[in-house]
Amino acid sequence: MDTIHKIGRRKKAVARIYLSEGTGVITVNKRTLEDYFCTSTLQYKVKQPLMLTDNLEAFDIKVNVFGGGVTGQAEAVRLAISRAMDVMDSENRAILKPEGLLTRDPRMVERKKFGQKKARKKFQFSKR
């Protein structure tokens, strides 16, 4: 089996993964998964597609991720891994799709408008 390359995005975070057969080692930006994503919640998000498809120990994954915050990065990695699992075996699609793991989350930060304090917040109004 050759290496599978997939991209996942969330907010401003972009994750590129390279999936190949191995022993279940996940490397994120040349660091271990536990070292890069410190909290167990973020580690669970990254491993979720692998756990659902019973491939936790089957593949080595190299991840290059940049932009955004740690949560956005973790969810971008999750989307990329889910897309790779879909390519690996078409039966995985039936497992991942109902969980919402193959859907790109389109929500982005709304831009700040001129004449306002933030995107929606206005400057204080004084009647007199």
ROSE-4610 file (N, C-alpha, C; in Angstrom, 1 decimal, always signed):
// ROSE-4610
residu = [M/M/M/D/D/D/T/T/T/I/I/I/H/H/H/K/K/K/I/I/I/G/G/G/R/R/R/R/R/R/K/K/K/K/K/K/A/A/A/V/V/V/A/A/A/R/R/R/I/I/I/Y/Y/Y/L/L/L/S/S/S/E/E/E/G/G/G/T/T/T/G/G/G/V/V/V/I/I/I/T/T/T/V/V/V/N/N/N/K/K/K/R/R/R/T/T/T/L/L/L/E/E/E/D/D/D/Y/Y/Y/F/F/F/C/C/C/T/T/T/S/S/S/T/T/T/L/L/L/Q/Q/Q/Y/Y/Y/K/K/K/V/V/V/K/K/K/Q/Q/Q/P/P/P/L/L/L/M/M/M/L/L/L/T/T/T/D/D/D/N/N/N/L/L/L/E/E/E/A/A/A/F/F/F/D/D/D/I/I/I/K/K/K/V/V/V/N/N/N/V/V/V/F/F/F/G/G/G/G/G/G/G/G/G/V/V/V/T/T/T/G/G/G/Q/Q/Q/A/A/A/E/E/E/A/A/A/V/V/V/R/R/R/L/L/L/A/A/A/I/I/I/S/S/S/R/R/R/A/A/A/M/M/M/D/D/D/V/V/V/M/M/M/D/D/D/S/S/S/E/E/E/N/N/N/R/R/R/A/A/A/I/I/I/L/L/L/K/K/K/P/P/P/E/E/E/G/G/G/L/L/L/L/L/L/T/T/T/R/R/R/D/D/D/P/P/P/R/R/R/M/M/M/V/V/V/E/E/E/R/R/R/K/K/K/K/K/K/F/F/F/G/G/G/Q/Q/Q/K/K/K/K/K/K/A/A/A/R/R/R/K/K/K/K/K/K/F/F/F/Q/Q/Q/F/F/F/S/S/S/K/K/K/R/R/R]
num = [1/1/1/2/2/2/3/3/3/4/4/4/5/5/5/6/6/6/7/7/7/8/8/8/9/9/9/10/10/10/11/11/11/12/12/12/13/13/13/14/14/14/15/15/15/16/16/16/17/17/17/18/18/18/19/19/19/20/20/20/21/21/21/22/22/22/23/23/23/24/24/24/25/25/25/26/26/26/27/27/27/28/28/28/29/29/29/30/30/30/31/31/31/32/32/32/33/33/33/34/34/34/35/35/35/36/36/36/37/37/37/38/38/38/39/39/39/40/40/40/41/41/41/42/42/42/43/43/43/44/44/44/45/45/45/46/46/46/47/47/47/48/48/48/49/49/49/50/50/50/51/51/51/52/52/52/53/53/53/54/54/54/55/55/55/56/56/56/57/57/57/58/58/58/59/59/59/60/60/60/61/61/61/62/62/62/63/63/63/64/64/64/65/65/65/66/66/66/67/67/67/68/68/68/69/69/69/70/70/70/71/71/71/72/72/72/73/73/73/74/74/74/75/75/75/76/76/76/77/77/77/78/78/78/79/79/79/80/80/80/81/81/81/82/82/82/83/83/83/84/84/84/85/85/85/86/86/86/87/87/87/88/88/88/89/89/89/90/90/90/91/91/91/92/92/92/93/93/93/94/94/94/95/95/95/96/96/96/97/97/97/98/98/98/99/99/99/100/100/100/101/101/101/102/102/102/103/103/103/104/104/104/105/105/105/106/106/106/107/107/107/108/108/108/109/109/109/110/110/110/111/111/111/112/112/112/113/113/113/114/114/114/115/115/115/116/116/116/117/117/117/118/118/118/119/119/119/120/120/120/121/121/121/122/122/122/123/123/123/124/124/124/125/125/125/126/126/126/127/127/127/128/128/128]
x = [+0.8/+0.0/+0.9/+0.5/+1.3/+0.7/+1.3/+0.9/-0.3/-1.3/-2.4/-2.3/-2.5/-2.4/-3.8/-4.2/-5.5/-5.3/-6.3/-6.3/-7.6/-7.5/-8.7/-8.6/-9.8/-9.8/-10.8/-10.6/-11.6/-11.2/-12.1/-11.8/-10.6/-9.5/-8.3/-7.3/-7.5/-6.6/-6.6/-5.4/-5.3/-4.4/-4.9/-4.1/-3.8/-2.6/-2.2/-1.8/-2.4/-1.9/-1.4/-0.5/+0.1/-0.1/-1.0/-1.3/-0.7/+0.0/+0.6/+0.5/+0.7/+0.6/+1.6/+1.3/+2.3/+1.7/+2.2/+1.8/+1.0/+0.4/-0.5/+0.2/+1.4/+2.1/+1.5/+1.1/+0.7/+1.6/+2.2/+3.2/+2.6/+2.5/+2.0/+3.1/+3.4/+4.5/+5.8/+6.2/+7.4/+7.4/+6.2/+6.1/+5.0/+5.1/+4.1/+2.7/+1.6/+0.3/+0.0/+0.5/+0.3/+1.1/+2.2/+3.0/+2.4/+1.8/+1.3/-0.1/-1.0/-2.4/-2.4/-2.3/-2.0/-3.3/-4.4/-5.6/-6.2/-6.8/-7.3/-8.5/-9.2/-10.4/-9.9/-8.8/-8.2/-7.6/-7.0/-6.5/-7.6/-8.7/-9.9/-10.4/-10.5/-11.0/-10.2/-8.9/-8.0/-8.1/-8.3/-8.3/-9.7/-10.7/-12.1/-12.4/-12.0/-12.3/-11.5/-10.4/-9.6/-10.3/-10.8/-11.5/-12.8/-13.6/-14.8/-14.7/-13.6/-13.3/-12.4/-12.1/-11.2/-9.8/-9.2/-7.9/-6.9/-7.1/-6.2/-4.8/-4.5/-3.1/-2.7/-3.4/-3.1/-2.3/-2.3/-1.7/-0.8/+0.3/+1.1/+0.6/+0.5/+0.0/+1.0/+1.4/+2.2/+1.3/+1.3/+0.5/+1.3/+1.0/+1.5/+0.2/+0.2/-1.0/-0.5/-1.2/-0.9/-2.1/-2.1/-3.2/-4.2/-4.9/-6.0/-5.5/-6.4/-6.0/-6.0/-5.7/-5.5/-6.8/-7.9/-9.2/-9.5/-9.3/-9.5/-8.6/-7.3/-6.3/-6.7/-7.1/-7.5/-8.7/-9.7/-10.8/-10.5/-9.5/-9.0/-8.3/-7.5/-6.8/-7.8/-8.9/-10.0/-10.6/-10.9/-11.5/-10.6/-9.3/-8.4/-8.3/-8.2/-8.1/-9.4/-10.6/-11.8/-11.9/-11.4/-11.4/-10.4/-9.3/-8.4/-9.0/-9.7/-10.4/-11.5/-12.1/-13.1/-12.5/-11.3/-10.6/-10.1/-9.7/-9.1/-10.1/-11.4/-12.4/-13.7/-14.5/-15.8/-16.8/-16.6/-17.5/-17.4/-16.2/-16.0/-16.9/-17.3/-18.1/-19.5/-20.0/-21.3/-21.1/-19.9/-19.7/-19.5/-18.7/-18.2/-19.3/-20.1/-21.0/-22.1/-22.7/-23.7/-23.2/-21.9/-21.3/-20.9/-21.0/-20.7/-19.3/-18.5/-17.0/-16.5/-17.4/-17.0/-17.5/-18.1/-18.7/-17.7/-17.4/-16.5/-17.4/-17.0/-17.8/-17.5/-18.6/-18.3/-18.3/-18.5/-18.6/-17.2/-17.2/-15.9/-16.2/-15.2/-15.3/-15.8/-16.9/-17.5/-16.6/-16.4/-15.5/-16.0/-15.1/-15.5/-15.9/-17.0/-17.5/-17.1/-16.9/-16.5/-17.6/-17.3/-18.3/-18.9/-18.3/-18.8/-17.5/-17.8/-16.7/-16.2/-17.1/-16.7/-17.6/-17.8/-18.6/-20.1/-20.6/-22.0/-22.2/-21.2/-21.3/-21.1/-22.0/-21.9/-21.2/-20.8/-20.4/-21.5/-21.3/-22.3/-23.1/-24.4/-25.2/-25.6/-25.4/-25.8/-26.9/-28.1/-29.2/-29.0/-28.4/-28.2/-26.7]
y = [-1.2/+0.0/+1.3/+2.2/+3.4/+4.5/+5.6/+6.6/+7.4/+7.6/+8.4/+9.8/+10.8/+12.2/+12.8/+13.4/+14.1/+15.4/+16.3/+17.6/+17.8/+18.4/+18.7/+20.2/+20.9/+22.3/+22.5/+23.5/+23.9/+25.3/+26.3/+27.7/+28.1/+28.5/+28.9/+27.8/+26.7/+25.6/+24.7/+24.3/+23.4/+22.3/+21.1/+19.9/+19.0/+18.6/+17.7/+16.4/+15.3/+14.0/+13.1/+12.3/+11.2/+9.9/+9.1/+7.8/+6.6/+5.8/+4.6/+3.5/+2.2/+1.1/+1.2/+0.7/+0.8/+0.2/+0.9/+0.4/+1.3/+2.4/+3.3/+4.5/+4.9/+6.1/+7.3/+8.3/+9.5/+10.6/+11.3/+12.4/+13.7/+14.7/+16.0/+17.0/+17.6/+18.6/+18.1/+16.9/+16.2/+16.0/+16.0/+15.7/+14.6/+14.0/+12.9/+13.6/+12.8/+13.3/+13.8/+13.1/+13.4/+14.7/+14.9/+16.1/+17.4/+17.2/+18.4/+18.7/+17.7/+17.9/+17.4/+18.4/+18.0/+17.4/+17.9/+17.4/+16.2/+15.4/+14.1/+14.3/+15.4/+15.7/+15.9/+16.6/+16.9/+15.6/+14.8/+13.5/+12.6/+12.6/+11.8/+12.2/+13.5/+14.0/+13.6/+13.6/+13.1/+11.6/+10.8/+9.4/+8.8/+9.7/+9.2/+8.5/+9.0/+8.2/+6.8/+6.7/+5.5/+4.5/+5.0/+4.1/+3.6/+4.4/+4.0/+2.9/+3.0/+2.1/+0.9/+0.8/-0.2/-0.3/+0.9/+1.0/+1.7/+1.7/+2.5/+2.0/+0.7/+0.2/-0.1/+0.2/-0.3/+0.6/+1.9/+2.9/+3.9/+4.3/+5.4/+6.7/+7.8/+9.0/+10.1/+10.8/+12.0/+13.2/+14.2/+15.3/+16.6/+17.5/+18.9/+19.8/+20.5/+21.4/+22.8/+23.8/+25.2/+26.0/+27.2/+28.1/+27.8/+28.8/+28.6/+28.3/+27.8/+27.4/+25.9/+25.4/+23.9/+23.1/+23.6/+22.9/+22.8/+23.9/+24.0/+23.0/+23.0/+22.1/+20.7/+20.3/+18.9/+18.5/+19.4/+19.0/+19.0/+19.8/+19.7/+18.4/+17.9/+16.6/+15.5/+15.6/+14.6/+14.5/+15.6/+15.6/+14.9/+15.2/+14.7/+13.1/+12.7/+11.2/+10.6/+11.2/+10.6/+10.5/+11.5/+11.4/+10.3/+10.1/+9.0/+7.6/+7.5/+6.2/+5.9/+7.0/+6.8/+6.2/+6.7/+6.3/+4.8/+4.5/+3.2/+2.1/+2.3/+1.2/+1.9/+1.6/+2.3/+2.0/+0.9/+0.5/+1.5/+2.1/+3.1/+4.3/+4.6/+5.8/+5.6/+4.4/+4.2/+4.3/+4.2/+4.3/+5.8/+6.5/+7.9/+8.9/+8.7/+9.7/+10.0/+9.0/+9.4/+10.1/+9.9/+10.6/+12.1/+12.4/+13.8/+14.1/+13.0/+13.2/+13.5/+13.3/+13.6/+14.9/+15.7/+17.0/+18.1/+19.0/+20.1/+21.2/+21.6/+22.6/+23.9/+24.6/+25.8/+27.1/+27.0/+28.1/+28.8/+30.1/+30.9/+32.1/+32.8/+34.0/+35.1/+35.8/+36.9/+38.1/+38.8/+39.9/+41.1/+42.0/+43.2/+44.2/+44.9/+46.0/+47.3/+48.2/+49.6/+50.3/+51.2/+52.0/+51.1/+50.0/+49.1/+48.7/+48.3/+47.8/+46.5/+45.5/+44.2/+43.8/+42.5/+42.0/+42.4/+42.2/+42.6/+43.7/+43.8/+44.8/+46.2/+47.2/+48.5/+49.4/+50.6/+51.6/+52.1/+52.5/+52.9/+54.1/+54.0/+55.1/+56.1/+57.4/+58.4/+59.2/+59.3/+60.0/+61.5/+61.9/+63.3/+63.6]
z = [+0.0/+0.0/+0.0/-0.9/-0.9/+0.1/+0.2/+1.2/+0.6/+1.5/+1.1/+1.7/+0.8/+1.3/+1.2/+2.4/+2.4/+3.2/+2.9/+3.6/+4.3/+5.5/+6.3/+6.8/+6.8/+7.2/+8.3/+9.2/+10.2/+10.6/+10.4/+10.7/+9.9/+10.5/+9.8/+9.8/+10.4/+10.5/+9.3/+8.8/+7.6/+8.1/+7.9/+8.2/+7.0/+6.8/+5.7/+6.4/+6.0/+6.6/+5.6/+6.0/+5.1/+5.9/+5.3/+6.0/+5.3/+6.1/+5.6/+6.6/+6.1/+7.0/+8.0/+9.3/+10.3/+11.6/+12.8/+14.1/+14.9/+14.3/+15.0/+15.6/+15.1/+15.5/+14.8/+15.6/+15.0/+15.4/+14.3/+14.5/+14.0/+14.9/+14.5/+14.5/+13.4/+13.3/+13.9/+13.6/+14.1/+15.6/+16.3/+17.7/+17.9/+19.0/+19.2/+19.4/+19.2/+19.4/+20.8/+21.8/+23.2/+23.6/+22.9/+23.1/+22.5/+21.3/+20.6/+21.1/+21.1/+21.7/+23.1/+24.1/+25.5/+26.1/+25.9/+26.6/+26.0/+26.8/+26.3/+25.4/+25.5/+24.6/+23.2/+23.0/+21.7/+21.1/+21.9/+21.5/+21.0/+21.8/+21.4/+20.0/+19.8/+18.6/+17.4/+17.6/+16.5/+16.2/+17.3/+17.1/+16.8/+16.9/+16.7/+15.5/+14.3/+13.1/+13.0/+13.7/+13.7/+14.7/+15.8/+16.7/+16.2/+15.5/+14.9/+13.8/+13.1/+12.0/+12.4/+13.7/+14.3/+13.6/+13.3/+12.7/+13.6/+14.9/+15.8/+15.7/+15.5/+15.5/+14.1/+13.1/+11.8/+10.9/+11.2/+10.3/+11.1/+10.4/+10.9/+10.2/+10.9/+10.3/+10.6/+9.6/+9.7/+9.4/+10.3/+10.2/+10.1/+9.2/+9.1/+9.3/+10.4/+10.6/+11.0/+10.5/+10.8/+10.8/+11.4/+11.4/+12.5/+12.9/+13.9/+15.3/+16.1/+17.5/+17.6/+18.8/+19.0/+18.7/+19.1/+18.8/+17.3/+16.6/+15.2/+14.5/+15.0/+14.4/+14.6/+15.8/+16.1/+15.2/+15.0/+14.2/+12.7/+12.3/+10.9/+10.7/+11.6/+11.5/+11.5/+12.3/+12.3/+11.0/+10.3/+9.0/+8.0/+8.0/+7.1/+7.3/+8.5/+8.8/+8.3/+8.6/+8.1/+6.6/+5.9/+4.4/+4.0/+4.7/+4.3/+4.6/+5.7/+6.0/+5.0/+4.4/+3.4/+2.1/+1.8/+0.6/+0.8/+2.0/+2.3/+2.0/+2.5/+2.4/+2.3/+1.3/+1.1/+2.2/+2.9/+4.0/+5.2/+5.3/+6.4/+6.2/+5.0/+4.8/+5.5/+5.5/+6.2/+7.7/+8.3/+9.7/+10.0/+9.2/+9.5/+9.2/+8.1/+7.6/+8.7/+9.3/+10.3/+11.6/+11.8/+13.0/+12.6/+11.3/+10.9/+10.7/+10.6/+10.5/+9.1/+8.1/+6.7/+6.2/+7.1/+6.7/+7.1/+6.2/+6.5/+7.2/+8.4/+9.1/+8.5/+7.9/+7.2/+8.0/+9.4/+10.2/+10.3/+10.0/+10.1/+11.0/+11.4/+12.1/+11.2/+11.7/+10.9/+10.9/+9.8/+9.8/+10.5/+11.0/+11.6/+10.6/+10.9/+10.0/+10.4/+9.4/+9.8/+10.5/+11.4/+12.1/+13.3/+13.5/+14.6/+15.4/+16.7/+17.5/+17.1/+16.8/+16.4/+15.2/+15.0/+13.9/+14.1/+15.3/+15.6/+16.6/+17.5/+18.6/+18.0/+18.5/+18.0/+19.1/+18.7/+19.6/+20.5/+21.7/+22.6/+22.0/+22.1/+21.5/+22.6/+22.4/+23.3/+22.7/+23.3/+22.7/+22.9/+24.1/+24.4/+24.7]
